[in-house]
């Protein structure tokens, strides 16, 4: 009699098992068009109840069957083309790392607080939401490594955001000088040596940090066609090397040759039409080193850097250097910066001061005045006398003490070393140059109330691109998320992260084609695309569902027949029980 009851129990377990199989099959079929969906299969296991006696089992008391859902997360679906430019298919192993915002409804509210829980998915159909995050069709936010303002990638996973992207100026590679540095004298044996100093040009290093470079020209006192050229950091925070070249002009005012004064060797060619270029290496205070080229034009050319004939006048668009009268140095009328900006700096054009010691030895010392803003409100600046070619005070150039200047809102000088400054009154500092005492008149310095000092218009320019309008983001096959600008340039926003597992089929499935890490899956191994055994990205594609409709529909028929057979067993067992009960009637 127990066998009938056992058969009934076994048949019921079979019905339940086939119901589970039917559930898996119907779920696969329903998600046959779901991006990144991983189809499950059903495996069956039997359970035997009995006692072990010696080396053999006693007669089984009951048998049942259980359906086991088998995940196939490691199966890859077909890559399907998408019109979404931010869509991605992983070619090979790996999963996208994603996050969910915290709190109910936060995604629609634009809140950018995210749970620390990470979700893993192959659904790469990402689009930009209104806050600039990349969200897939299941509501998961793509994680990656964001780049900082210098373009350096952080090592912390965070949801990728592509909004409010500003253009970072490109690194300067070439500075170009277009100027007539002086006039050819009528008498080459009797002339006053000329000098020419460019207004600074704002260059940018590889991290898009701004710097100011200027160039000074000094005519030889023995040959009017020979000039010494020196570049310097007009911020006063670094050095430029080598900073001394000799440039020769021909009698028509065209460039003839360039010589490195440190080595005595020619720089470039003296053939007409050859590029006239000087290599420049800047060493900045932020430990950045930058190699650039100073282009003067061409050898024998009539444009670029020239000297003018006696029938023309030399260019006047140069920075005003300090002037020297006896032992008094005067800073000309100079706009240091604006009343609204912060972290500004300014350096005057170099002035060479000649002095003779007690032994009759003559020394030429370059001197400049370096201004550095120390506070924004009120606008406060420090003043220092420096050697412009090393950016700091030297033993040859010493100011009596550190001076501080505060400016009014209208840009005029308010106080000097804490003492009020009235209009027209002198503002003087004392300094020593090679042991000799000098006074320095600073009363002509001021600020502008505008947004720019207007010093950008200069004979010295450079090839940095400083502005661009953000058009949108694109993703490259290595996972780089690039900002695209209307000037044709692209810049790194961040990089997509991919994760791999030792047992990807041990992940726990959750809603939206996503999974959680478990003890069975192992810890996630996260990194850049291609690391930790992950594949590459096919951008503009999505991964199709792994559902095999033909196979699942066939399996559905088999499950249906098996279900019906189990119900037949129940019916038969019920008939046997009814007949057994009828024996007593």
ZAMARGU-4260 file (C-alpha; in steps of 0.2 Angstrom, whole numbers, plus 5000, padded with zeros to 4 digits):
<rodrens>
0) 5000/5000/5000 | 5015/5012/5004 | 5020/5010/4986 | 5005/5018/4979 | 5007/5033/4991
5) 5026/5034/4986 | 5021/5034/4968 | 5008/5048/4971 | 5022/5058/4980 | 5034/5055/4967
10) 5022/5060/4953 | 5018/5076/4962 | 5037/5080/4964 | 5038/5077/4945 | 5024/5089/4942
15) 5033/5102/4952 | 5049/5099/4944 | 5041/5101/4926 | 5033/5117/4932 | 5049/5124/4937
20) 5056/5119/4920 | 5041/5127/4911 | 5044/5143/4921 | 5063/5143/4915 | 5058/5140/4897
25) 5044/5153/4897 | 5056/5166/4905 | 5069/5162/4892 | 5056/5164/4878 | 5049/5180/4886
30) 5066/5188/4886 | 5072/5182/4869 | 5073/5200/4864 | 5080/5207/4880 | 5098/5214/4879
35) 5111/5205/4889 | 5099/5192/4895 | 5106/5175/4900 | 5095/5160/4896 | 5094/5147/4910
40) 5092/5128/4908 | 5084/5116/4920 | 5093/5100/4926 | 5084/5087/4936 | 5090/5077/4951
45) 5082/5062/4960 | 5081/5059/4979 | 5080/5041/4985 | 5074/5038/5003 | 5080/5021/5011
50) 5091/5013/5023 | 5109/5007/5021 | 5111/4989/5028 | 5128/4982/5026 | 5135/4984/5009
55) 5118/4986/5000 | 5103/4997/5001 | 5086/4991/5007 | 5071/4993/4997 | 5068/5011/4993
60) 5053/5019/5003 | 5051/5034/4991 | 5058/5042/4976 | 5056/5061/4971 | 5063/5073/4958
65) 5069/5091/4960 | 5072/5104/4946 | 5088/5113/4947 | 5090/5130/4938 | 5107/5131/4929
70) 5114/5148/4925 | 5124/5151/4909 | 5131/5168/4913 | 5147/5163/4903 | 5137/5161/4887
75) 5139/5176/4875 | 5125/5182/4865 | 5126/5189/4847 | 5133/5207/4844 | 5119/5217/4837
80) 5121/5234/4829 | 5113/5248/4838 | 5109/5266/4833 | 5114/5271/4851 | 5132/5278/4850
85) 5135/5274/4868 | 5130/5256/4867 | 5143/5243/4870 | 5145/5224/4868 | 5159/5215/4877
90) 5168/5204/4865 | 5174/5190/4876 | 5173/5188/4895 | 5169/5202/4908 | 5154/5211/4914
95) 5150/5230/4916 | 5151/5237/4934 | 5136/5247/4938 | 5128/5256/4953 | 5111/5261/4959
100) 5106/5277/4966 | 5100/5277/4985 | 5082/5280/4990 | 5066/5278/4981 | 5064/5289/4966
105) 5081/5296/4967 | 5085/5292/4949 | 5071/5303/4942 | 5075/5317/4955 | 5092/5319/4949
110) 5100/5314/4966 | 5118/5308/4963 | 5120/5298/4979 | 5124/5280/4975 | 5124/5264/4985
115) 5140/5256/4988 | 5133/5239/4982 | 5140/5235/4965 | 5130/5226/4951 | 5137/5217/4936
120) 5128/5216/4919 | 5131/5212/4901 | 5117/5224/4896 | 5128/5238/4888 | 5113/5248/4881
125) 5119/5264/4890 | 5112/5281/4887 | 5115/5298/4895 | 5102/5304/4907 | 5098/5322/4911
130) 5111/5323/4924 | 5125/5317/4913 | 5126/5299/4920 | 5127/5284/4908 | 5112/5273/4912
135) 5107/5257/4904 | 5089/5252/4899 | 5087/5242/4916 | 5091/5258/4926 | 5109/5253/4931
140) 5123/5267/4931 | 5139/5263/4922 | 5154/5264/4934 | 5172/5268/4928 | 5187/5278/4932
145) 5185/5297/4930 | 5199/5308/4925 | 5204/5323/4935 | 5207/5341/4929 | 5224/5336/4923
150) 5218/5321/4913 | 5225/5308/4926 | 5213/5294/4929 | 5207/5291/4947 | 5209/5273/4954
155) 5192/5274/4963 | 5176/5267/4954 | 5163/5279/4953 | 5148/5282/4941 | 5154/5290/4925
160) 5147/5307/4922 | 5149/5316/4905 | 5140/5333/4910 | 5148/5350/4912 | 5164/5346/4903
165) 5175/5360/4900 | 5189/5361/4887 | 5206/5359/4894 | 5219/5369/4884 | 5231/5359/4873
170) 5249/5358/4877 | 5260/5371/4869 | 5272/5364/4856 | 5277/5380/4846 | 5278/5398/4850
175) 5279/5410/4836 | 5287/5427/4835 | 5281/5439/4822 | 5289/5456/4825 | 5302/5468/4819
180) 5314/5468/4834 | 5324/5484/4829 | 5329/5496/4815 | 5345/5494/4805 | 5355/5509/4809
185) 5362/5521/4796 | 5379/5520/4803 | 5384/5503/4809 | 5399/5510/4818 | 5390/5523/4828
190) 5373/5518/4835 | 5364/5515/4852 | 5361/5496/4855 | 5342/5492/4855 | 5332/5480/4865
195) 5315/5472/4862 | 5305/5462/4874 | 5289/5453/4870 | 5273/5453/4880 | 5271/5436/4888
200) 5262/5423/4879 | 5251/5411/4890 | 5258/5393/4887 | 5250/5377/4893 | 5259/5361/4899
205) 5253/5343/4897 | 5242/5345/4912 | 5233/5361/4905 | 5241/5372/4918 | 5244/5390/4912
210) 5261/5398/4912 | 5269/5414/4904 | 5284/5414/4893 | 5292/5430/4886 | 5307/5433/4875
215) 5319/5447/4876 | 5331/5453/4862 | 5347/5463/4865 | 5357/5471/4851 | 5376/5469/4851
220) 5385/5485/4855 | 5398/5480/4842 | 5388/5473/4828 | 5370/5480/4825 | 5366/5464/4815
225) 5369/5452/4830 | 5356/5450/4844 | 5356/5440/4860 | 5339/5431/4862 | 5333/5425/4879
230) 5317/5417/4885 | 5311/5417/4902 | 5296/5412/4913 | 5286/5428/4915 | 5277/5421/4930
235) 5293/5420/4939 | 5290/5403/4946 | 5302/5393/4935 | 5316/5393/4923 | 5319/5392/4904
240) 5334/5383/4897 | 5345/5385/4887 | 5340/5404/4888 | 5353/5412/4877 | 5355/5411/4858
245) 5363/5423/4846 | 5353/5428/4831 | 5361/5436/4816 | 5352/5446/4802 | 5358/5451/4785
250) 5358/5469/4778 | 5341/5467/4771 | 5334/5464/4789 | 5331/5445/4786 | 5336/5431/4797
255) 5353/5424/4793 | 5358/5412/4806 | 5356/5406/4824 | 5369/5400/4836 | 5368/5392/4853
260) 5379/5403/4864 | 5382/5389/4877 | 5389/5377/4864 | 5394/5389/4850 | 5386/5377/4837
265) 5374/5383/4824 | 5355/5379/4827 | 5347/5373/4811 | 5352/5377/4793 | 5358/5394/4785
270) 5350/5389/4769 | 5337/5402/4763 | 5320/5396/4766 | 5325/5384/4780 | 5315/5385/4797
275) 5323/5397/4809 | 5318/5389/4826 | 5325/5389/4844 | 5322/5374/4856 | 5316/5379/4872
280) 5314/5369/4888 | 5304/5376/4902 | 5305/5370/4920 | 5290/5375/4930 | 5287/5376/4949
285) 5274/5362/4948 | 5289/5350/4943 | 5282/5350/4925 | 5295/5350/4911 | 5290/5356/4894
290) 5299/5356/4878 | 5294/5369/4865 | 5300/5377/4849 | 5302/5396/4847 | 5298/5399/4828
295) 5306/5415/4821 | 5301/5412/4803 | 5313/5407/4789 | 5331/5410/4785 | 5331/5425/4772
300) 5312/5427/4774 | 5303/5444/4774 | 5290/5439/4787 | 5291/5432/4805 | 5306/5440/4815
305) 5315/5454/4805 | 5324/5470/4807 | 5317/5485/4798 | 5326/5496/4786 | 5329/5515/4789
310) 5314/5519/4779 | 5302/5510/4791 | 5300/5510/4810 | 5302/5496/4822 | 5287/5488/4830
315) 5281/5495/4846 | 5270/5481/4852 | 5283/5476/4865 | 5282/5475/4884 | 5289/5490/4893
320) 5305/5486/4903 | 5311/5494/4919 | 5320/5510/4916 | 5336/5515/4924 | 5341/5533/4928
325) 5357/5534/4939 | 5352/5523/4954 | 5334/5524/4952 | 5324/5510/4943 | 5306/5514/4938
330) 5292/5502/4933 | 5282/5510/4919 | 5263/5511/4919 | 5258/5493/4920 | 5242/5483/4922
335) 5247/5468/4933 | 5230/5459/4932 | 5212/5461/4936 | 5203/5466/4952 | 5192/5450/4951
340) 5204/5436/4948 | 5214/5426/4960 | 5231/5417/4959 | 5238/5430/4947 | 5256/5434/4944
345) 5266/5447/4933 | 5284/5449/4929 | 5291/5465/4922 | 5302/5464/4906 | 5321/5461/4911
350) 5333/5476/4913 | 5351/5473/4912 | 5360/5484/4925 | 5379/5486/4923 | 5390/5489/4938
355) 5409/5490/4941 | 5417/5483/4957 | 5432/5491/4966 | 5443/5481/4955 | 5436/5488/4939
360) 5427/5472/4934 | 5411/5476/4925 | 5396/5465/4928 | 5379/5464/4919 | 5365/5458/4930
365) 5347/5455/4923 | 5334/5462/4935 | 5315/5461/4934 | 5301/5464/4947 | 5290/5449/4951
370) 5272/5452/4957 | 5262/5438/4965 | 5244/5439/4971 | 5242/5433/4989 | 5224/5437/4992
375) 5209/5440/4981 | 5199/5451/4993 | 5205/5464/4995 | 5217/5461/4980 | 5234/5459/4989
380) 5250/5457/4980 | 5268/5453/4985 | 5283/5462/4977 | 5300/5454/4974 | 5315/5459/4964
385) 5322/5444/4954 | 5334/5438/4941 | 5321/5434/4928 | 5330/5419/4921 | 5330/5409/4937
390) 5313/5416/4943 | 5319/5419/4961 | 5329/5432/4971 | 5348/5429/4969 | 5363/5435/4979
395) 5366/5448/4965 | 5348/5455/4967 | 5342/5459/4984 | 5327/5469/4990 | 5327/5477/5007
400) 5312/5467/5013 | 5297/5458/5007 | 5284/5471/5002 | 5265/5470/5001 | 5253/5480/4991
405) 5234/5481/4992 | 5224/5488/4978 | 5207/5497/4978 | 5191/5490/4969 | 5195/5503/4955
410) 5212/5496/4953 | 5222/5510/4960 | 5235/5507/4974 | 5227/5508/4992 | 5242/5504/5003
415) 5260/5499/5003 | 5267/5489/5017 | 5251/5494/5027 | 5254/5513/5024 | 5240/5522/5014
420) 5245/5528/4997 | 5238/5544/4990 | 5236/5548/4972 | 5252/5554/4964 | 5263/5550/4979
425) 5279/5539/4976 | 5279/5521/4981 | 5298/5516/4983 | 5307/5501/4988 | 5326/5499/4991
430) 5336/5485/4983 | 5354/5480/4980 | 5362/5475/4964 | 5379/5468/4965 | 5382/5477/4981
435) 5376/5494/4974 | 5361/5502/4981 | 5346/5507/4970 | 5328/5513/4973 | 5314/5506/4964
440) 5298/5516/4960 | 5283/5505/4960 | 5269/5519/4959 | 5264/5515/4941 | 5257/5498/4945
445) 5238/5496/4944 | 5224/5483/4941 | 5210/5483/4929 | 5192/5481/4933 | 5189/5472/4917
450) 5190/5453/4914 | 5206/5454/4905 | 5222/5464/4905 | 5222/5465/4886 | 5240/5458/4886
455) 5235/5443/4875 | 5238/5453/4859 | 5256/5451/4857 | 5269/5448/4844 | 5273/5432/4853
460) 5259/5418/4851 | 5258/5399/4852 | 5249/5385/4845 | 5238/5380/4861 | 5220/5378/4858
465) 5212/5386/4873 | 5193/5385/4870 | 5180/5373/4863 | 5162/5370/4865 | 5157/5353/4871
470) 5147/5343/4859 | 5145/5326/4868 | 5153/5310/4873 | 5160/5295/4863 | 5167/5278/4869
475) 5182/5270/4861 | 5185/5251/4860 | 5198/5252/4875 | 5184/5259/4886 | 5190/5277/4885
480) 5175/5290/4887 | 5180/5305/4876 | 5173/5322/4876 | 5170/5329/4859 | 5172/5347/4855
485) 5167/5358/4841 | 5186/5363/4837 | 5189/5345/4832 | 5198/5340/4848 | 5193/5326/4860
490) 5198/5324/4878 | 5198/5310/4891 | 5183/5310/4903 | 5186/5293/4910 | 5187/5275/4906
495) 5175/5261/4908 | 5178/5247/4920 | 5176/5228/4917 | 5175/5214/4930 | 5179/5196/4929
500) 5175/5181/4941 | 5183/5164/4944 | 5165/5157/4943 | 5154/5169/4934 | 5140/5156/4934
505) 5140/5157/4953 | 5133/5175/4953 | 5116/5179/4960 | 5104/5185/4947 | 5093/5201/4952
510) 5081/5211/4942 | 5086/5219/4926 | 5099/5207/4918 | 5111/5211/4933 | 5120/5200/4946
515) 5128/5201/4963 | 5144/5193/4968 | 5143/5178/4980 | 5155/5166/4989 | 5152/5154/4974
520) 5157/5167/4961 | 5172/5173/4970 | 5178/5191/4972 | 5177/5203/4957 | 5193/5206/4948
525) 5190/5224/4942 | 5201/5234/4930 | 5202/5242/4913 | 5196/5234/4897 | 5207/5219/4893
530) 5213/5217/4910 | 5210/5202/4921 | 5205/5191/4906 | 5191/5203/4900 | 5188/5206/4882
535) 5187/5221/4871 | 5172/5233/4868 | 5162/5234/4852 | 5155/5251/4852 | 5138/5254/4844
540) 5133/5236/4847 | 5123/5227/4861 | 5123/5209/4866 | 5107/5200/4861 | 5098/5187/4873
545) 5106/5170/4873 | 5088/5162/4872 | 5088/5148/4858 | 5070/5149/4853 | 5070/5134/4843
550) 5078/5123/4856 | 5067/5131/4870 | 5051/5128/4860 | 5056/5110/4858 | 5060/5108/4876
555) 5043/5116/4880 | 5034/5102/4871 | 5045/5089/4881 | 5041/5098/4897 | 5022/5098/4893
560) 5022/5079/4889 | 5032/5075/4905 | 5020/5086/4915 | 5005/5076/4907 | 5013/5060/4911
565) 5016/5064/4929 | 4997/5069/4930 | 4993/5052/4923 | 5003/5044/4937 | 4993/5054/4949
570) 4977/5049/4941 | 4982/5031/4941 | 4987/5031/4959 | 4971/5039/4964 | 4961/5025/4955
575) 4971/5012/4964 | 4967/5021/4981 | 4949/5021/4976 | 4949/5003/4972 | 4957/4999/4988
580) 4944/5009/4998 | 4930/5000/4988 | 4936/4983/4995 | 4928/4987/5012 | 4912/4991/5004
</rodrens>
